[in-house]
Amino acid sequence: MPSAIAVALSITLAVCSPSVTAQAAAPDPRVGQVDRVISLTKALVKGVDQCFNPSHTEGNTAVKNRLLNLEKTALSVKSSLTSGDAPKLAQTAAELEAQWEAFSEKAPIVARFHCDTQRRCMELGFEGHPNYPHCQPVNGDKHANIQYIQFQQLLRVLPQLLDDLSPRS
């Protein structure tokens, strides 16, 4: 025969379990998307040093700054998501979207001979060059090095994140 304490404990667990379960909400899946954006931007900042022409210091610094700003804003988005701060999330998501749209801005005048937009210039930079050993083409395919692939992933992941962060009407 069960003791009175055991019965009381089972009743308490049965009564309290639903409220404890209800309090532990499932994590927001968008946090994983933001983590991916953060990871890619960090890797790509290093990739600029490995793949981009080292003589283009001004352009390389601009690319790094653009990626670092994306990372910083993505960290703010993550903080807003995890804290449940909807107004801050809306603000930081808008900032992230504006930074993403800036990738489509025209390239600097000196670069326009090679590429028309910031995005295309970055894409060309991450393709690598035989003179830069850390960004070698794989089996002759200049689009097969890791930095180029990571940049392409960022170009897919970021718009999807922005779509998932946009308020539903």
C-alpha positions as CSV (number, residue, x, y, z in Angstrom):
1,M,0.0,0.0,0.0
2,P,1.5,3.4,-1.0
3,S,2.5,5.7,1.8
4,A,0.7,9.0,2.3
5,I,3.8,10.9,1.2
6,A,4.0,9.0,-2.1
7,V,0.4,9.6,-2.8
8,A,0.7,13.3,-2.0
9,L,3.9,13.5,-4.2
10,S,2.1,11.8,-7.2
11,I,-0.9,14.2,-6.9
12,T,1.4,17.2,-6.7
13,L,3.3,16.0,-9.8
14,A,0.2,15.3,-11.7
15,V,-1.2,18.8,-10.9
16,C,2.0,20.8,-11.4
17,S,3.4,19.0,-14.4
18,P,1.1,20.6,-17.0
19,S,2.0,24.1,-15.8
20,V,5.7,23.4,-15.7
21,T,5.5,22.0,-19.2
22,A,3.5,25.0,-20.4
23,Q,6.2,27.4,-19.1
24,A,9.0,25.7,-21.0
25,A,8.1,27.0,-24.4
26,A,9.8,25.5,-27.5
27,P,12.8,27.5,-28.6
28,D,12.2,29.9,-31.5
29,P,13.5,28.2,-34.7
30,R,14.6,31.5,-36.0
31,V,17.4,31.6,-33.4
32,G,19.0,28.7,-35.4
33,Q,18.8,30.7,-38.6
34,V,20.3,33.8,-36.9
35,D,23.1,31.6,-35.5
36,R,23.8,30.4,-39.0
37,V,24.0,34.0,-40.3
38,I,26.4,34.9,-37.5
39,S,28.6,31.8,-38.2
40,L,28.8,32.6,-41.9
41,T,29.6,36.2,-41.4
42,K,32.4,35.4,-39.0
43,A,33.9,32.9,-41.4
44,L,33.6,35.3,-44.3
45,V,35.4,38.1,-42.5
46,K,38.4,35.7,-42.3
47,G,37.8,34.7,-45.9
48,V,38.3,38.3,-47.0
49,D,41.9,38.1,-45.8
50,Q,42.4,34.7,-47.5
51,C,40.7,35.4,-50.8
52,F,40.6,39.0,-51.6
53,N,43.5,40.8,-53.4
54,P,45.6,42.2,-50.6
55,S,46.5,45.3,-52.5
56,H,42.8,46.4,-52.4
57,T,43.0,47.4,-48.7
58,E,40.3,50.0,-48.9
59,G,37.8,47.7,-50.6
60,N,38.7,44.8,-48.4
61,T,38.1,46.9,-45.3
62,A,34.7,48.0,-46.6
63,V,33.7,44.4,-47.2
64,K,34.9,43.3,-43.7
65,N,33.0,46.2,-42.2
66,R,29.8,45.3,-44.1
67,L,30.1,41.7,-42.9
68,L,30.9,42.8,-39.3
69,N,27.9,45.1,-39.3
70,L,25.7,42.2,-40.5
71,E,27.1,40.0,-37.7
72,K,26.5,42.7,-35.0
73,T,23.0,43.3,-36.1
74,A,22.3,39.5,-36.3
75,L,23.5,39.3,-32.7
76,S,21.0,42.0,-31.7
77,V,18.3,40.1,-33.6
78,K,19.2,36.9,-31.6
79,S,19.1,38.8,-28.3
80,S,15.7,40.2,-29.2
81,L,14.4,36.8,-30.1
82,T,15.6,35.1,-27.0
83,S,14.3,37.9,-24.7
84,G,11.0,38.1,-26.5
85,D,11.3,41.9,-27.0
86,A,9.0,42.3,-30.0
87,P,9.6,46.0,-30.6
88,K,13.4,45.6,-30.5
89,L,13.1,42.6,-32.8
90,A,11.2,44.6,-35.3
91,Q,13.8,47.4,-35.2
92,T,16.8,45.1,-35.5
93,A,15.1,43.0,-38.2
94,A,14.6,46.3,-40.2
95,E,18.3,47.2,-39.7
96,L,19.3,43.7,-40.9
97,E,17.1,44.1,-44.0
98,A,18.5,47.5,-44.8
99,Q,22.1,46.1,-44.5
100,W,21.1,43.2,-46.8
101,E,19.6,45.6,-49.3
102,A,22.9,47.6,-49.3
103,F,24.5,44.5,-50.9
104,S,22.7,45.5,-54.0
105,E,24.1,49.0,-54.1
106,K,26.3,50.0,-57.0
107,A,29.9,49.0,-56.6
108,P,32.5,51.7,-56.1
109,I,33.5,53.5,-59.3
110,V,36.9,51.9,-59.5
111,A,35.4,48.4,-59.2
112,R,32.6,48.9,-61.8
113,F,34.8,47.6,-64.6
114,H,34.7,44.2,-62.9
115,C,31.4,44.2,-61.0
116,D,28.3,46.2,-60.9
117,T,27.0,45.7,-57.3
118,Q,28.6,45.2,-53.9
119,R,27.3,41.7,-53.9
120,R,28.8,40.8,-57.2
121,C,32.2,42.3,-56.1
122,M,32.1,40.2,-53.0
123,E,31.2,37.1,-55.0
124,L,34.1,37.7,-57.3
125,G,36.4,38.3,-54.3
126,F,35.4,35.0,-52.7
127,E,36.0,33.1,-56.0
128,G,39.6,33.2,-55.2
129,H,42.6,33.6,-57.4
130,P,45.7,31.4,-58.0
131,N,47.9,33.9,-56.3
132,Y,46.0,33.6,-53.0
133,P,46.7,30.1,-51.7
134,H,43.9,29.9,-49.1
135,C,41.2,30.4,-51.7
136,Q,42.3,28.0,-54.4
137,P,39.8,26.7,-56.9
138,V,38.9,23.0,-56.2
139,N,39.5,20.7,-59.2
140,G,39.6,23.8,-61.4
141,D,36.2,25.1,-60.2
142,K,36.6,28.6,-58.8
143,H,33.2,28.3,-57.2
144,A,34.2,25.2,-55.2
145,N,36.3,26.9,-52.5
146,I,34.9,27.1,-49.0
147,Q,34.6,30.9,-48.8
148,Y,32.7,31.1,-52.1
149,I,30.3,28.3,-50.9
150,Q,29.8,30.1,-47.5
151,F,29.1,33.3,-49.3
152,Q,26.5,31.6,-51.5
153,Q,25.0,30.1,-48.3
154,L,24.7,33.5,-46.7
155,L,23.0,34.8,-49.9
156,R,20.4,32.1,-49.4
157,V,20.1,32.0,-45.6
158,L,19.8,35.8,-45.0
159,P,16.8,36.5,-47.2
160,Q,15.0,33.5,-45.7
161,L,15.7,34.8,-42.2
162,L,14.4,38.2,-43.1
163,D,11.2,36.6,-44.6
164,D,10.7,34.6,-41.4
165,L,11.3,37.7,-39.2
166,S,8.8,39.9,-41.2
167,P,5.5,40.4,-39.4
168,R,2.6,38.4,-40.8
169,S,-0.4,40.4,-42.0
